[in-house]
Amino acid sequence: MFGYYFDLALRSLKRNKALTALMVLAIALGIGASMTTLTVLHVLSGDPLPGRSGSLYYPQIDPRESQGYLPGKTDPMDQMTWIDGMNLLQAKRADQQALMTGGSVAVQPDNSTLDPFYQTARYTTSGFFPMFGVPFEYGHGWGDAEDDAHARVAVISSQFNDKVFGGGDSTGKTLRLDGEAFRVVGVIGDWNPNPHFYDLNRKSYNENEGVFVPLSTSQDLGMIHDGSVNCWGNGGGGNTPDHNSPCVWLQFWVQLDSPSKAAAYKEFLVNYSAQQKALGRFGRPPNVQLRNVMQWLDYNMVVPDDVRLQTGLAFGFLLVCLVNTVGLMLAKFLRRAGELGVRRALGASRSALFAQLLVESGVVGLVGGMGGLLLALIGLWLVRRQPAEYAPLAHLDPVMLLITFLLALGASLLAGLLPAWRACQVTPALQLKSN
């Protein structure tokens, strides 16, 4: 029966091409606008590490002086000092932990066809790879022993591996960074968490690193630090602050596999802060936070307010388009009152006519969905041309592709409910007399 209704729908739409085109255009415009903004919202508010983010936490403490402190109103610092980062790292109170910061290294390839270039890097401790579930195409990450020995080892991304070594297993090869020889111990596979949740202080939070080296080694060699630095008191700041300076510039993440462990770790942070205040390092009473990945993204407002506003406006525009579509469908269906009256007189039930007209609405929705998809792709292309930091993330994934057609189909069916119901109320006898 569906095939019969589908055939009737195609014939009806072909008979009224202008009206059909207007309905399809209305649906396409509404879907295109709403899916463009919804895709951006989806990308920015998505979980960068599904299945893991709930057990990964970002500790925050407040080592600043007492000046400016307002109890209950002052947020702790977003990053760690070197002293606090190392203290918390060495305490090993979490299932996994990693201390890190961003950087940039000068790469001198052995390949004569490549000129030296700068590469975005991450200086981190060994827990980074198992804690974040980083997959390896070749080799593995380094261990605590390499951290302690300040070893000159490196993990590289697959893109960097393709560029410098031509792909393949490059573990064991020598890589020259800042004029020093490093041994490649691992090549990362397909790993591209968006947004760049573990360091939102970078200039572009969706930028992923090509080279990873031990944090201790980067400090020994004075490698370039690339990230924000926040100092107070007599802190000198600079590109890479002195380890004893009152400056925060490091990120610290921990893995806590149960709510009870998270509660215990937060209590540990409170006790640590109280201890540091008693020693005279902290000028404020304990002021700590422990947020998981999604809470951390919400706190940093990774989804800008303008994106939420644009999404709301786009769906408002979709509603306007649906209202117009309802009017067009009502006019189209009522113009066919004679045809529908004849079908009723020949024995067709109202439910059969209702189903027939809904199938026709669905066909309009599918065609409008294809038009909306094209408009959404154009809209996302325009978004990627904007100077906003999130712009490069604006891509339509398979989930959003499916949602595009489901939304178009659902919207058109919703728009067709009232016109179809009104058209089914025709009185067969009156239509037969008028014909």
BAKOL-723069 format. One record per residue (C-alpha): residue number from 1; residue in one letter; x, y, z. Coordinates in steps of 0.2 Angstrom, whole numbers, plus 5000, padded with zeros to 4 digits. Layout:
<pts>
  num  residuo    xx    yy    zz
  NUM        A     X     Y     Z
...
</pts>
This chain:
<pts>
  num  residuo    xx    yy    zz
    1        M  5000  5000  5000
    2        F  5014  5012  5004
    3        G  5021  5010  4986
    4        Y  5004  5015  4979
    5        Y  5003  5030  4990
    6        F  5021  5035  4985
    7        D  5016  5034  4967
    8        L  5001  5045  4970
    9        A  5012  5057  4979
   10        L  5024  5059  4965
   11        R  5010  5061  4952
   12        S  5002  5074  4963
   13        L  5018  5084  4966
   14        K  5022  5084  4947
   15        R  5004  5091  4944
   16        N  5008  5107  4955
   17        K  5026  5110  4952
   18        A  5026  5128  4957
   19        L  5017  5124  4974
   20        T  5028  5109  4976
   21        A  5044  5119  4973
   22        L  5038  5132  4986
   23        M  5035  5119  4999
   24        V  5052  5111  4996
   25        L  5061  5127  4997
   26        A  5053  5132  5013
   27        I  5058  5115  5021
   28        A  5076  5116  5014
   29        L  5079  5134  5020
   30        G  5073  5130  5038
   31        I  5083  5113  5038
   32        G  5098  5121  5031
   33        A  5099  5135  5044
   34        S  5095  5125  5059
   35        M  5107  5111  5054
   36        T  5121  5123  5051
   37        T  5120  5130  5069
   38        L  5115  5113  5077
   39        T  5130  5105  5069
   40        V  5142  5118  5077
   41        L  5133  5116  5094
   42        H  5134  5097  5093
   43        V  5153  5098  5089
   44        L  5157  5110  5103
   45        S  5146  5102  5116
   46        G  5150  5084  5111
   47        D  5160  5072  5123
   48        P  5178  5072  5117
   49        L  5182  5055  5125
   50        P  5166  5045  5126
   51        G  5167  5031  5139
   52        R  5181  5040  5148
   53        S  5177  5058  5152
   54        G  5167  5053  5167
   55        S  5182  5047  5176
   56        L  5194  5061  5171
   57        Y  5196  5076  5182
   58        Y  5204  5092  5182
   59        P  5210  5098  5199
   60        Q  5210  5116  5203
   61        I  5218  5124  5218
   62        D  5222  5143  5223
   63        P  5240  5147  5228
   64        R  5238  5166  5227
   65        E  5241  5178  5240
   66        S  5226  5184  5251
   67        Q  5223  5200  5242
   68        G  5207  5200  5232
   69        Y  5200  5184  5239
   70        L  5181  5184  5241
   71        P  5175  5168  5251
   72        G  5163  5158  5240
   73        K  5165  5170  5225
   74        T  5183  5168  5219
   75        D  5187  5154  5207
   76        P  5203  5144  5210
   77        M  5217  5145  5196
   78        D  5214  5137  5180
   79        Q  5232  5130  5179
   80        M  5246  5124  5191
   81        T  5262  5131  5197
   82        W  5278  5119  5194
   83        I  5279  5116  5213
   84        D  5261  5111  5215
   85        G  5260  5101  5199
   86        M  5275  5091  5204
   87        N  5269  5089  5222
   88        L  5252  5082  5216
   89        L  5260  5071  5203
   90        Q  5272  5063  5215
   91        A  5258  5061  5228
   92        K  5251  5048  5216
   93        R  5234  5049  5224
   94        A  5224  5045  5208
   95        D  5223  5030  5197
   96        Q  5232  5039  5184
   97        Q  5239  5057  5183
   98        A  5248  5068  5170
   99        L  5256  5085  5171
  100        M  5258  5094  5155
  101        T  5260  5110  5145
  102        G  5260  5115  5127
  103        G  5276  5119  5117
  104        S  5284  5122  5100
  105        V  5299  5113  5094
  106        A  5311  5116  5079
  107        V  5311  5100  5068
  108        Q  5327  5096  5057
  109        P  5322  5082  5046
  110        D  5335  5070  5039
  111        N  5325  5070  5023
  112        S  5334  5083  5012
  113        T  5318  5087  5003
  114        L  5310  5095  5018
  115        D  5316  5111  5026
  116        P  5317  5113  5045
  117        F  5300  5119  5052
  118        Y  5292  5122  5069
  119        Q  5279  5109  5075
  120        T  5266  5110  5089
  121        A  5272  5099  5104
  122        R  5266  5093  5120
  123        Y  5277  5091  5135
  124        T  5270  5079  5147
  125        T  5272  5065  5159
  126        S  5270  5046  5155
  127        G  5252  5045  5162
  128        F  5245  5055  5147
  129        F  5244  5040  5135
  130        P  5236  5027  5146
  131        M  5224  5040  5155
  132        F  5217  5047  5139
  133        G  5217  5030  5130
  134        V  5228  5036  5116
  135        P  5229  5022  5103
  136        F  5246  5018  5095
  137        E  5249  5013  5077
  138        Y  5267  5008  5081
  139        G  5276  5007  5097
  140        H  5270  5014  5113
  141        G  5272  5028  5125
  142        W  5286  5030  5138
  143        G  5286  5026  5156
  144        D  5290  5033  5173
  145        A  5308  5028  5171
  146        E  5310  5039  5156
  147        D  5302  5053  5165
  148        D  5314  5051  5180
  149        A  5329  5049  5168
  150        H  5324  5065  5158
  151        A  5326  5053  5143
  152        R  5326  5060  5125
  153        V  5312  5050  5118
  154        A  5297  5056  5108
  155        V  5280  5050  5103
  156        I  5274  5057  5086
  157        S  5257  5058  5077
  158        S  5253  5048  5062
  159        Q  5252  5065  5051
  160        F  5269  5070  5058
  161        N  5276  5052  5054
  162        D  5269  5053  5036
  163        K  5277  5070  5033
  164        V  5294  5067  5041
  165        F  5297  5048  5039
  166        G  5285  5044  5024
  167        G  5274  5033  5035
  168        G  5277  5016  5041
  169        D  5285  5010  5057
  170        S  5297  5024  5063
  171        T  5300  5018  5080
  172        G  5318  5017  5085
  173        K  5322  5031  5072
  174        T  5331  5047  5077
  175        L  5322  5063  5077
  176        R  5331  5080  5079
  177        L  5321  5092  5089
  178        D  5329  5109  5094
  179        G  5346  5102  5088
  180        E  5345  5087  5100
  181        A  5343  5069  5095
  182        F  5327  5060  5101
  183        R  5322  5042  5099
  184        V  5305  5039  5092
  185        V  5296  5026  5104
  186        G  5278  5027  5097
  187        V  5267  5033  5083
  188        I  5249  5038  5088
  189        G  5235  5031  5078
  190        D  5218  5039  5075
  191        W  5216  5050  5090
  192        N  5209  5068  5087
  193        P  5198  5073  5102
  194        N  5188  5088  5099
  195        P  5187  5100  5107
  196        H  5205  5100  5113
  197        F  5199  5098  5131
  198        Y  5215  5094  5140
  199        D  5223  5111  5137
  200        L  5210  5125  5133
  201        N  5223  5138  5136
  202        R  5231  5136  5119
  203        K  5228  5149  5105
  204        S  5217  5137  5096
  205        Y  5209  5123  5107
  206        N  5206  5112  5092
  207        E  5224  5111  5088
  208        N  5232  5094  5090
  209        E  5251  5091  5093
  210        G  5263  5082  5082
  211        V  5276  5078  5094
  212        F  5276  5073  5112
  213        V  5291  5073  5124
  214        P  5294  5070  5142
  215        L  5290  5086  5152
  216        S  5307  5084  5162
  217        T  5317  5083  5146
  218        S  5308  5099  5139
  219        Q  5313  5108  5155
  220        D  5331  5102  5154
  221        L  5333  5108  5136
  222        G  5324  5124  5138
  223        M  5311  5120  5125
  224        I  5299  5134  5120
  225        H  5283  5135  5130
  226        D  5267  5139  5120
  227        G  5253  5143  5132
  228        S  5246  5156  5144
  229        V  5256  5161  5160
  230        N  5247  5169  5175
  231        C  5258  5177  5188
  232        W  5255  5186  5204
  233        G  5266  5195  5217
  234        N  5284  5195  5212
  235        G  5281  5182  5198
  236        G  5292  5187  5183
  237        G  5282  5178  5170
  238        G  5291  5175  5153
  239        N  5289  5162  5140
  240        T  5294  5148  5153
  241        P  5293  5154  5171
  242        D  5306  5149  5184
  243        H  5300  5134  5193
  244        N  5300  5143  5209
  245        S  5290  5158  5202
  246        P  5272  5161  5208
  247        C  5265  5158  5191
  248        V  5253  5145  5185
  249        W  5256  5138  5167
  250        L  5254  5119  5168
  251        Q  5239  5108  5166
  252        F  5236  5093  5178
  253        W  5224  5079  5175
  254        V  5219  5064  5185
  255        Q  5209  5048  5183
  256        L  5198  5043  5197
  257        D  5188  5027  5193
  258        S  5174  5029  5206
  259        P  5164  5043  5214
  260        S  5171  5038  5231
  261        K  5189  5041  5224
  262        A  5184  5058  5217
  263        A  5177  5063  5234
  264        A  5193  5057  5243
  265        Y  5204  5066  5230
  266        K  5195  5082  5233
  267        E  5197  5080  5251
  268        F  5216  5077  5248
  269        L  5216  5094  5238
  270        V  5208  5103  5253
  271        N  5221  5096  5265
  272        Y  5235  5099  5253
  273        S  5230  5118  5252
  274        A  5228  5119  5271
  275        Q  5245  5112  5273
  276        Q  5253  5124  5260
  277        K  5244  5139  5269
  278        A  5252  5133  5285
  279        L  5269  5133  5277
  280        G  5266  5151  5271
  281        R  5265  5147  5252
  282        F  5247  5149  5250
  283        G  5239  5166  5256
  284        R  5221  5160  5255
  285        P  5211  5146  5264
  286        P  5208  5130  5254
  287        N  5199  5135  5238
  288        V  5198  5119  5227
  289        Q  5187  5112  5213
  290        L  5187  5095  5204
  291        R  5178  5094  5188
  292        N  5176  5080  5176
  293        V  5179  5083  5157
  294        M  5161  5089  5153
  295        Q  5160  5100  5168
  296        W  5177  5107  5164
  297        L  5171  5111  5146
  298        D  5155  5119  5153
  299        Y  5165  5129  5166
  300        N  5176  5136  5152
  301        M  5160  5140  5141
  302        V  5168  5130  5126
  303        V  5151  5133  5118
  304        P  5150  5152  5116
  305        D  5134  5161  5120
  306        D  5132  5167  5102
  307        V  5132  5149  5096
  308        R  5117  5145  5107
  309        L  5108  5161  5102
  310        Q  5111  5157  5084
  311        T  5104  5139  5086
  312        G  5088  5146  5095
  313        L  5086  5159  5081
  314        A  5088  5146  5067
  315        F  5075  5134  5075
  316        G  5064  5149  5076
  317        F  5066  5152  5058
  318        L  5063  5133  5055
  319        L  5046  5135  5064
  320        V  5042  5150  5053
  321        C  5046  5139  5038
  322        L  5034  5126  5044
  323        V  5020  5138  5047
  324        N  5022  5143  5029
  325        T  5023  5125  5023
  326        V  5007  5121  5033
  327        G  4998  5135  5023
  328        L  5005  5129  5006
  329        M  5000  5111  5010
  330        L  4982  5116  5016
  331        A  4980  5125  5000
  332        K  4986  5111  4989
  333        F  4976  5097  4998
  334        L  4960  5107  4998
  335        R  4961  5110  4980
  336        R  4960  5092  4978
  337        A  4944  5090  4987
  338        G  4935  5084  4972
  339        E  4948  5070  4969
  340        L  4947  5065  4988
  341        G  4928  5065  4988
  342        V  4928  5053  4973
  343        R  4940  5041  4982
  344        R  4929  5042  4998
  345        A  4913  5038  4988
  346        L  4922  5023  4980
  347        G  4925  5016  4998
  348        A  4942  5023  5003
  349        S  4942  5027  5022
  350        R  4947  5043  5030
  351        S  4962  5034  5038
  352        A  4967  5029  5020
  353        L  4966  5046  5013
  354        F  4975  5053  5029
  355        A  4989  5040  5026
  356        Q  4990  5045  5007
  357        L  4992  5063  5011
  358        L  5005  5060  5025
  359        V  5015  5050  5013
  360        E  5015  5065  5001
  361        S  5020  5076  5015
  362        G  5035  5065  5019
  363        V  5040  5065  5001
  364        V  5041  5084  5002
  365        G  5051  5082  5017
  366        L  5064  5070  5010
  367        V  5067  5082  4995
  368        G  5067  5097  5006
  369        G  5080  5087  5017
  370        M  5091  5085  5002
  371        G  5090  5103  4998
  372        G  5093  5107  5017
  373        L  5108  5096  5017
  374        L  5116  5106  5003
  375        L  5112  5122  5011
  376        A  5119  5116  5028
  377        L  5136  5111  5019
  378        I  5137  5128  5011
  379        G  5133  5136  5028
  380        L  5147  5125  5037
  381        W  5159  5130  5024
  382        L  5155  5148  5027
  383        V  5157  5145  5046
  384        R  5175  5137  5043
  385        R  5180  5154  5035
  386        Q  5176  5163  5051
  387        P  5190  5169  5062
  388        A  5182  5160  5077
  389        E  5193  5147  5086
  390        Y  5179  5134  5084
  391        A  5177  5137  5065
  392        P  5189  5122  5060
  393        L  5178  5110  5069
  394        A  5162  5114  5059
  395        H  5160  5098  5049
  396        L  5144  5087  5046
  397        D  5147  5070  5054
  398        P  5137  5054  5050
  399        V  5126  5057  5065
  400        M  5121  5074  5060
  401        L  5118  5068  5042
  402        L  5105  5056  5049
  403        I  5098  5070  5060
  404        T  5096  5081  5045
  405        F  5085  5069  5036
  406        L  5075  5064  5051
  407        L  5072  5082  5056
  408        A  5066  5086  5038
  409        L  5055  5071  5037
  410        G  5048  5074  5055
  411        A  5045  5093  5051
  412        S  5036  5089  5035
  413        L  5025  5076  5043
  414        L  5021  5088  5057
  415        A  5017  5101  5045
  416        G  5006  5089  5035
  417        L  4995  5084  5050
  418        L  4983  5098  5050
  419        P  4981  5100  5031
  420        A  4979  5081  5029
  421        W  4966  5080  5043
  422        R  4956  5095  5036
  423        A  4956  5087  5018
  424        C  4949  5071  5025
  425        Q  4934  5080  5032
  426        V  4927  5083  5015
  427        T  4909  5077  5012
  428        P  4909  5065  4997
  429        A  4891  5069  4992
  430        L  4894  5088  4991
  431        Q  4910  5085  4980
  432        L  4900  5073  4969
  433        K  4886  5085  4966
  434        S  4899  5099  4962
  435        N  4907  5088  4949
</pts>
